[in-house]
Amino acid sequence: MTVWQQIISDPIVWGSILGIGIVCALCGYYVWLFLTNIANAPEPK
């Protein structure tokens, strides 16, 4: 069994890939949110 066949057939590997994908998506969202809030921040007086 090759590595690719194991990745396709093993549900634990799919769960790990899904978890990593969710974490990366959340990190990307928070980076976007942070940069958007910085760009739209009002000028200090």
C-alpha positions in Angstrom: 0.0 0.0 0.0 1.4 3.3 -1.0 1.2 6.5 1.0 -1.5 7.9 -1.4 -3.7 4.9 -1.0 -3.4 5.1 2.7 -4.4 8.8 2.7 -7.4 8.1 0.5 -8.7 5.1 2.4 -8.0 6.0 6.1 -10.7 8.0 7.9 -8.3 9.1 10.6 -6.0 10.7 8.1 -9.0 12.5 6.5 -10.0 13.7 10.0 -6.5 15.1 10.6 -6.4 16.8 7.3 -9.9 18.3 7.9 -8.8 19.5 11.4 -5.7 21.2 10.0 -7.8 22.8 7.2 -10.2 24.2 9.8 -7.4 25.6 11.9 -5.7 27.2 8.9 -9.1 28.7 7.8 -9.6 30.2 11.2 -6.1 31.6 11.3 -6.6 33.2 7.8 -9.9 34.7 9.0 -8.4 36.3 12.0 -5.5 37.7 10.0 -8.0 39.2 7.5 -10.1 40.6 10.4 -7.0 42.1 12.1 -5.8 43.8 8.9 -9.2 45.0 8.0 -9.7 46.6 11.5 -6.3 48.3 11.2 -7.1 49.7 7.8 -10.5 51.0 8.9 -9.5 52.4 12.3 -10.4 56.0 13.0 -7.6 58.6 13.2 -6.5 59.3 16.8 -7.2 62.8 18.0 
